[in-house]
Amino acid sequence: MFNVTTKTMEWGDETLTLETGKVARQADGTVIATLGETSVMANVTFAKAPKPGQDFFPLTVHYQEKFSAAGRIPCLLYTSPSPRD
């Protein structure tokens, strides 16, 4: 059903795995790179035809760090001790 392509290589002491064709099917190109326990997904989308009069290449990078990946889990529920009589 999916045309999944996986390439594996040794990178120092770790194994680098590049995988495409499994997720983000609406993007024009997607690669999931895994090195040890760390994974990064890179997506590329582009227009089929260039915009007239555009003489530069706009590049946008969207970086989003998940709190759980860094060991920081935000806690929105904080209960203070109620005063006792």
C-alpha positions as CSV (number, residue, x, y, z in Angstrom):
1,M,0.0,0.0,0.0
2,F,2.8,2.5,1.0
3,N,6.1,2.7,-0.9
4,V,8.3,2.7,2.2
5,T,12.0,3.1,1.7
6,T,14.4,2.6,4.6
7,K,18.2,3.1,4.5
8,T,20.5,2.2,7.5
9,M,24.1,3.2,8.1
10,E,26.6,3.3,10.9
11,W,27.3,6.8,12.2
12,G,30.1,6.5,14.8
13,D,28.9,4.1,17.5
14,E,25.2,4.5,16.6
15,T,23.0,3.4,13.8
16,L,21.4,6.1,11.6
17,T,18.1,5.1,10.0
18,L,16.4,7.2,7.3
19,E,12.8,6.3,6.4
20,T,10.4,7.8,3.9
21,G,7.0,7.0,2.5
22,K,5.3,6.0,5.7
23,V,4.0,9.2,7.3
24,A,3.0,12.7,6.2
25,R,1.6,11.6,2.9
26,Q,0.3,15.1,2.0
27,A,3.8,16.6,2.0
28,D,5.9,16.5,-1.1
29,G,8.7,14.9,0.7
30,T,9.2,13.5,4.2
31,V,12.1,11.8,6.0
32,I,12.3,10.4,9.5
33,A,15.9,10.3,10.7
34,T,16.6,8.1,13.8
35,L,19.9,8.0,15.6
36,G,19.9,6.0,18.7
37,E,16.8,7.0,20.7
38,T,16.5,10.4,18.9
39,S,14.1,10.9,16.0
40,V,13.6,13.9,13.7
41,M,11.0,14.3,11.1
42,A,11.7,16.7,8.2
43,N,8.9,17.7,5.8
44,V,9.1,19.6,2.5
45,T,6.2,21.2,0.6
46,F,6.5,23.3,-2.5
47,A,4.4,25.0,-5.2
48,K,4.1,23.4,-8.6
49,A,4.9,26.6,-10.4
50,P,7.0,29.6,-9.4
51,K,5.3,32.9,-8.5
52,P,5.9,35.6,-11.1
53,G,8.2,38.4,-10.0
54,Q,9.6,36.5,-7.0
55,D,13.4,36.9,-7.1
56,F,14.2,35.2,-3.8
57,F,13.8,31.9,-2.1
58,P,11.8,32.2,1.1
59,L,12.8,29.6,3.7
60,T,10.9,29.0,6.8
61,V,11.9,26.8,9.7
62,H,9.4,25.8,12.3
63,Y,11.0,24.3,15.4
64,Q,8.8,23.0,18.2
65,E,10.3,21.3,21.3
66,K,8.0,19.0,23.2
67,F,8.2,19.4,27.0
68,S,8.1,15.7,27.6
69,A,11.2,15.2,25.3
70,A,13.2,17.5,27.5
71,G,11.9,16.0,30.7
72,R,9.8,19.1,31.5
73,I,6.1,18.4,31.9
74,P,4.1,21.5,32.5
75,C,1.7,21.2,35.4
76,L,-1.4,23.4,35.1
77,L,-3.1,21.9,38.2
78,Y,-1.7,23.5,41.3
79,T,-3.6,23.2,44.5
80,S,-2.5,25.3,47.4
81,P,-3.2,24.0,50.9
82,S,-6.4,25.4,52.2
83,P,-6.2,27.2,55.6
84,R,-7.6,25.2,58.4
85,D,-9.5,26.6,61.3
